[in-house]
Amino acid sequence: MYAESLASSIGSQSSLSALACDPAQTRGRRFAEAPAPTRNAFQRDRDRIVHSTAFRRLVYKTQVFLNHEGDLFRTRLTHSLEVAQLGRSIARALGLNEDLVEAIALAHDLGHTPFGHAGQDTLNECMAEHGGFEHNLQSLRVVDQLEERYPAFDGLNLSFETREGVLKHCSRSNAERLERVEPGGVGRRFIDRTQPSLEAQLCNLADAIAYNAHDIDDGVRSGLIGIEQLLQVELFAHYHQQTLDEYPYLSEKPRRVLYETIRRMLSDQVYDVIDTTRQAVAQAGVLTLAEARLAGPLVAFSSGMKTRSSELKKFLFAQLYRHPQVMHTTGQAQQVVRELFAAYVSQPAEMPADFAANANLHRSVADYIAGMTDRFALREHERLTGRKLL
């Protein structure tokens, strides 16, 4: 009893909103466990995620540029840390649960394949006749099944609230499959069309904010996009000019101007989300978390910021993600994943024994490939085919 009351009070925020997830009121874990004496439920989730094998692998998984293309480009790990930082900043201002936001942010990309979206799309094609592949659903599989760290259960046995935030997208058919296994669980909201917690909504938006900002930085660093091109985008141009107006002597230091421009962009997007969310909550008249789940999305940009952010996203898609150099690398990465999949399906013994012995061979192959880092996938491809593509 003492340990239970201690766990619910240690590390708790002093000013949680009535709309926030309270770790003392968690919907619990799939397998019952005694509470931790010095950490609340969401802090325990965060710690389990940080110590997981899948989390460590993120350091060698691609964001936009493949792992071998440079030491300073973002990886899935640095991206997840940036999402967590942005998310906690916004959560603190809104009185939402920072620990839950951090746990969701750190876990949201655990199911991503090597080679970023190129790997994900290719694996989905390979699995078209075997249930498909969704990276958000794969993240849930990682924390529910694939991690093997505890004697009493598979996965990390995270709380419902963290698992709900990890599964930010899900097809109807997959949601129905989840519902059959776990009635009233994390798949239910995709069937009922209700909303997740505000912490989960917040992580989804923080993910987008982080993407846009760090892809500008990486894109310019790579030389694939330039400042002159970015000045065509209103969101960037506004803060770039604001920076030069305040610090005209930095005109000869474009890298420092770029950093300050991105910093201001990030700050104003954070403030915009905070103000817009407060207004949305007030207008909706929701007073409890249960009521918030029945309302429409409440954590959002203002209409103006949403328009400017979307313009930047479209620019990055056209000028960076579809740049010929990136597309060339993407094509080779897709070939690696496609040929790895075919090789393991035809020769399961080339995988570790526990994957090879799985009765659902195609899903096992997808799990194995999805867990690879970029460089391990390249080494395996070269070992199995005798060819080096990247």
C-alpha positions, -999 to 999 in steps of 0.1 A, spaced: 0 0 0 28 24 9 46 16 -24 14 23 -43 8 57 -28 45 66 -31 46 56 -68 15 78 -76 31 109 -60 67 107 -69 77 127 -100 42 139 -106 35 173 -121 22 199 -97 -4 215 -121 -20 188 -142 -51 199 -162 -83 180 -156 -79 170 -193 -45 154 -187 -39 117 -183 -32 110 -146 -8 81 -140 -26 72 -108 -58 66 -130 -41 47 -158 -62 20 -176 -33 -3 -167 -11 -28 -185 -20 -59 -204 -2 -80 -178 -7 -70 -141 24 -58 -123 31 -43 -89 36 -5 -92 72 8 -91 81 24 -58 98 54 -71 82 60 -105 47 66 -118 33 45 -146 43 68 -175 78 73 -161 82 36 -160 70 33 -196 96 59 -207 124 40 -189 115 7 -205 114 23 -239 148 40 -235 164 7 -224 148 -13 -253 168 -28 -281 145 -12 -307 152 23 -293 190 18 -296 186 7 -332 170 41 -340 205 57 -340 213 38 -372 179 43 -389 173 68 -417 153 100 -414 159 115 -449 195 108 -456 209 73 -453 231 65 -424 263 64 -444 257 98 -461 270 120 -432 275 121 -394 254 152 -387 221 143 -405 191 134 -383 184 98 -376 152 83 -362 168 85 -327 176 123 -329 142 129 -344 125 111 -316 144 132 -290 135 164 -308 98 154 -308 100 146 -271 116 180 -263 89 199 -283 62 178 -269 72 183 -233 75 221 -238 39 223 -251 26 198 -226 40 218 -197 22 250 -209 -11 232 -213 -9 212 -180 -8 179 -199 13 150 -186 49 155 -197 60 120 -188 34 105 -210 42 128 -239 79 119 -236 71 81 -235 49 84 -266 74 105 -285 103 82 -277 84 51 -288 65 64 -318 91 54 -344 102 21 -329 85 2 -358 101 21 -386 120 1 -411 155 8 -423 158 34 -451 129 55 -439 96 57 -458 112 40 -488 117 9 -467 83 11 -452 65 14 -486 85 -14 -501 78 -37 -471 41 -29 -474 43 -39 -511 60 -72 -502 33 -79 -476 4 -69 -498 -10 -104 -498 -1 -111 -462 -18 -84 -442 3 -54 -453 27 -34 -433 20 -2 -413 49 13 -393 26 26 -366 11 -8 -361 46 -22 -362 56 1 -334 28 -14 -313 40 -49 -322 75 -40 -310 63 -28 -276 36 -55 -272 54 -86 -287 88 -83 -303 109 -69 -275 121 -98 -253 134 -84 -220 111 -97 -193 105 -133 -180 68 -130 -175 56 -115 -208 66 -106 -244 71 -69 -252 75 -41 -227 40 -43 -211 35 -5 -214 4 13 -200 -27 17 -222 -21 54 -225 14 51 -240 3 23 -263 -27 44 -275 -3 72 -283 21 50 -302 -7 38 -325 -15 71 -340 -27 57 -374 -44 24 -380 -65 10 -409 -101 -2 -401 -92 -38 -408 -62 -38 -385 -82 -20 -358 -108 -47 -360 -81 -73 -356 -67 -56 -326 -102 -53 -311 -107 -91 -314 -75 -97 -295 -80 -68 -270 -117 -58 -267 -120 -21 -258 -83 -17 -263 -61 6 -283 -78 -3 -316 -113 7 -304 -111 44 -312 -104 38 -348 -137 19 -350 -157 43 -328 -140 73 -344 -132 89 -310 -101 108 -301 -70 97 -282 -57 116 -252 -45 151 -256 -10 139 -250 -13 116 -280 -27 143 -301 1 166 -290 28 141 -300 13 138 -335 16 175 -340 51 178 -324 62 150 -348 52 172 -378 68 204 -363 101 186 -358 101 170 -392 97 203 -410 123 221 -390 151 195 -390 145 186 -427 152 223 -436 185 221 -417 195 187 -432 184 198 -466 206 229 -466 235 210 -450 233 185 -478 234 211 -505 202 197 -521 181 228 -512 193 264 -508 183 295 -489 171 312 -520 146 284 -527 134 284 -491 127 322 -493 98 313 -516 81 297 -486 63 322 -464 69 305 -431 106 304 -436 109 338 -454 91 356 -425 115 344 -398 146 347 -420 138 384 -427 130 389 -390 164 375 -381 183 397 -405 164 428 -394 174 422 -358 209 410 -365 220 426 -398 257 418 -391 249 381 -396 243 385 -433 278 372 -438 271 341 -416 243 323 -434 246 292 -412 239 311 -381 210 330 -398 196 296 -407 197 283 -372 181 314 -358 154 313 -385 146 277 -376 146 284 -339 121 312 -344 99 290 -366 99 263 -339 91 288 -311 62 304 -329 47 271 -339 48 259 -303 32 291 -291 6 288 -318 -3 253 -308 -6 263 -271 -29 293 -279 -50 274 -304 -55 244 -282 -65 266 -252 -91 282 -274 -103 249 -288 -108 234 -254 -127 265 -242 -150 265 -272 -156 228 -269 -166 232 -233 -149 200 -223 -141 196 -186 -128 160 -184 -106 137 -203 -136 115 -211 -154 145 -227 -122 154 -246 -121 120 -262 -156 126 -276 -148 160 -290 -130 166 -323 -92 170 -323 -84 197 -298 -46 200 -302 -40 219 -334 -25 248 -353 -44 279 -360 -58 280 -396 -31 305 -406 -2 285 -392 -17 253 -406 -17 268 -441 19 280 -438 31 247 -423 14 228 -451 31 250 -477 65 242 -462 57 205 -461 48 206 -498 80 224 -506 101 199 -488 83 170 -505 89 184 -539 124 199 -535 140 175 -510 122 142 -507 118 140 -545 152 155 -553 169 133 -580 198 124 -557 174 114 -529 152 94 -553 183 76 -567 192 64 -532 156 56 -524 154 33 -554 185 14 -543 172 12 -508 139 -2 -520 158 -28 -540 177 -39 -509 144 -44 -489 127 -62 -518 156 -86 -524 160 -92 -486 124 -101 -483 125 -125 -512 157 -141 -499 144 -148 -464 110 -161 -477 129 -186 -499 156 -194 -473 142 -189 -438 172 -205 -423 192 -174 -432 173 -156 -404 179 -162 -367 163 -194 -355 134 -178 -336 123 -158 -367 128 -188 -390 107 -211 -368 77 -187 -368 46 -204 -383 36 -171 -400 67 -169 -422 59 -137 -442 51 -117 -410 82 -130 -394 103 -119 -423 87 -84 -422 94 -82 -384 130 -92 -390 136 -67 -418 117 -39 -400 140 -43 -370 172 -38 -390 193 -7 -390 203 7 -424 238 -6 -422 229 -41 -411 203 -43 -439 231 -34 -464 255 -60 -449 228 -87 -450 219 -78 -486 255 -80 -497 260 -113 -478 229 -129 -495 233 -115 -530 270 -108 -534 262 -73 -546 268 -40 -529 242 -14 -539 250 15 -515 
